[in-house]
Amino acid sequence: MTEPQTDVDTAGPEAPADPDEAVPAHRGDPFAEQRAMARGAAVVDRGHREVIAVPGEDRLSWLHLLLTQHVSALPADTATEALVLDLNGRVLHHMNVAHVGDVVWLDTEPGDSAGLLDYLTKMVFWSKVEPRDATAELAVLSVVGPDTAAVLAAAGVPVPDAPSGATALPGGGFVRRMPWPGKDAADVVVPRAEREAWFARLTAAGARAAGTMAFEALRVESLRPRLRVDTDERTIPHEVGWIGAAVHLTKGCYRGQETVARVANMGRPPRRLVLLHLDAGDEELPLAGDPVFKDGRAVGRVGTVTLHHELGAVALTLLKRSVPVDAELVAGVDERAAPARIDPDSMPPEEAAPPPGRAAQSGLRG
């Protein structure tokens, strides 16, 4: 392999801490668990996710000023996603959002809620809101698969409308329909003290017990990024498919909005999230954070790496936009280096027309 020719650190990371180490990685057979998610339904304990509650009469108008998503009129019993950006439009926090009753619930990656809650608390000023850490109150269980609605019904759980309905649970918590991963999914957010009982209830209703390895494999297949695994300190929302899903392009009044609007109107993001197929054989797989090389030069960053029950070894990867779809790539370094190719179906389509701002400039010049 050609020696790397780049001025960036190409040594790759040490083995990163497993963000899911607090919950079961599998329940005996990760591939069978994936197949259950693809063909029926499985339930995963994601109780390590952290939860913030935002009650108060100003909750929607206040959050609207801070988040990238349009939430000022978010209907009750509705869910969405949102980000918090820095001044340069780079992603700091990602959260799932559910407006249920008189509370907006935000759940985040493990270890992320403290920073997010600190930011929210500092921005309260005179608004009538009382954000608090609710991780000790609620735990997230995820049902994944085309039979999700049937499992919820069999468990006596309200079935919200797909893809983003949310409904309160009797006794506390809520259920939120999710558009990913896989063909259908729902988060059943339950009182933490009842977490094990709810897991047993959902398996008794027909969901196979599964671990995070299966969930992550289907998330990768769905091309859904994960904060700080598939993103780095330079990531902007356009690079990883969060425009629309977590960012509303026509709302303003949030930190980093200028960058979001400028990229949308005047240019294209420097990188894009794609799926790489890895030809690793029996060798060690790359790690999240490892570089990706083309002709010896670093052109990208490895994100989530997983073994998929149909696709084999695959990875979500941030690649420079200039890398062609048929490029011969190498992902990882040293014993982790593996030939890699881009899945063409994962490439975001290039728009034939220039961005609106560029088109307007061209019209003025013409």
Secondary structure, DSSP 8 states (H G I E B T S, - for coil): ------SS--S--S----TTTTS-S-SS-HHHHHHHHHHS-EEEE-TTSEEEEEESTTHHHHHHTTSSS--TT--TTEEEEEEEE-TTS-EEEEEEEEEETTEEEEEE-TTTHHHHHHHHHHT-TTSS---EE-TTTEEEEEEESTTHHHHHHHTT-----TTTBEEE-TTS-EEEEES-SSS-EEEEEEEGGGHHHHHHHHHHTT-EEE-HHHHHHHHHHTT---TTTT--TT--GGGGT-BTTTB-TT---STTHHHHHHHHHH---SEEEEEEEE--TTS----TT-EEEETTEEEEEEEEEEEETTTEEEEEEEEETTS-TT--EEESSGGG-EEEEE-GGGS----SS--HHHHHHHHHH-
